[in-house]
């Protein structure tokens, strides 16, 4: 998975390669048919999910201000018969959640990646709004779980760790960065 993570990084994934490779390894052992990413930015991690999801997967991205190539095309990468969609909106807007629910129909998500505004309020709101759309046995991953006590995300992650089975990867090579770490929560 290291090679796939490096390719995603080269596609402008804003992640530590080691952390992303770790997450991709976990995800590659599962059948991902419904994926939602909040905070797609350039689409690098979204591309990585498309590479390990099933050929008929549905992948949805939400970003209020996509940048780079993603903003130019308003489309996301896919392979096989995958259906992909980008919603250019605020994930905390109830209308955005309604759009996601319409997109899902009666299905549930297999994987939810929360990488939006990196504030405790934003992360909590995304968790509250979208975690209920993940099937039992599905995964929710958070980026920047150790982003420091000033924004409260680290404290929120600690709360979740006390209530759920979790795993995390923090690249020690990125300890000087303000934001880092990926946490996985098993539902």
N, C-alpha and C positions, 0 to 999 in steps of 0.2 A: 504494500500500500504506500510505501515511501515514494515510489516513482509517480504514482497517481497524485499524491499530495504535492510533489514538486511541480507536476504539470499544472495543477490547480493554482499553485502559488504563481507560476509563470503567467497564468491567466488573470492575475491580479487578485487572487484570494488574499484577504487581509488576515492571515492566520499564520501561526508558527507551523512550519512544515512538520515538525515532530508531533505536535498536538493534533494536527489534521490527519496525519497518517494513522495515529492511534485511533481516532474516531472512525475513520474509514474502515479500519480493520474490524471494529465492532459492528459497523453497519453492513459490511460485506457478508457477514454470516447470517443476515436476515433477508427476508423477501420484502423489499420496499416497493409497494405499489402506489402509495399515496404519500407525498412529501410536501411539506410546507416550510419555506424559509422566510423568516421575518428579518429584513435587513440585507438585501441581496447586493447592494452597492454595485460592484463591477460584474458580478455574476460568476466569479471564480469558484466559490464553494458550491454554488448551484450546479455548475458544470460537473463538479466532482460527484454530486448526488446522482446526476443523470447517468453517469458512467457505471454506478453500482446498482442502480434501481433496475427493476425488471424492464424488459423491452416494451411492455405495454403500460408502464407506470404513468401516473398523473402527477405532475410537479407544478407547484404554485409558488411564486415569489411575491413578496410584498416589500415595497420600498417607497418611501415618500419622496426620495430624491436620488434615483439611481444615477450613477456617474459613468463616465467612460463609454466603452462600447455598448454596454447595456442601455444607457440613456439614448444613444444614437439609434439603436434598432428597436428598442422597446420589446425585444424578444429574448428568450432564454434558450440556451443550447439544449438539444435533445438528441436521442438516438433511437433507432427502431421505430416503433409505433407510439412512442411516448407522446403524451399531450402535455404541453407546457403553457403556462400563462404568467404574465407579470401584472400585478395590480399596483399602479402608481398611486399610493394613498397612505394615509396615516393608519398604522395598525391599531391604534387605540380608538379610532372612529367606529362606532357600532355598525355603520353602514359597510365598513370593510369586513367586519366579522360576518355580516349577513351575506356578503358576496362569497366569502370562503365557504359558508354553509351551503349556499346554492351550488357552488362548484363541487362540493363533496356529495351532495345529495344525501342518500341514506348510508354512505360509507363513512369510515373513520380514517384518520391519519395513521400511518405506520411510524412516521418520523416527523418531528417538529424541531426546527433549529431556530432558537431565539438569539438574534444578533442585531437587535434594533438600536435604540438610542442610548444604551449603556447606563441609564440612570436607574436607581432602585424603583422609582415610580413607574418608569416605562417597562422594565423587566417584569415587575409584579403585574402590571396591566396586561402585558402579553401572555404571561402565565395564566392569569385568571380567565382571559378571553378565549384562549386557544387550547389549553391543556385538556379541557373537557372534550375536545374533538379528536383526541388521540385514543386509539383502541386500547383495551387492556392488553398488556404485553408489549405495547409500543414504547418508543423512546422519545424523550425530550432532551435536547442538548442545548446548553447555554455557552456562549462565548464570553470571555472576559470575566470569569468568576472571581478573579483575585484583583479586581481593578482598584483596590484600595478602600479604606474605610470612609473616605470623603463622599463617595456617591452612594454607598449603602448596598451595592450589588453583592459584595462579599458577605455581608450579614444576611441578606436574603438567601443566598446559596447555603449558608450554614443552617438556616431554618429548614430549607428543603431537605438537606442531608439528615436532619434529625427525624424527619417524617417518612422518608422514602429510601429505597435502596438506590445508591448512587455510586458513581465512579468519577474520577477526575484525572486529568493529565495537565501538568504545569511544566512547561519547558524551562529547565533551570537556566538555559542560555538567554532567556528573555526576562530575567528577574529585574533588570533595570528599566524595563518598559512600564509605562503607566497601566496598561491594560494587558491581561494575558489569562491563559488557562481556558480549558474546555471542561465542562462538567456534563455528565450524562446521568439522567434520571430514568429509572426503569418503572414503568407503570404496571 
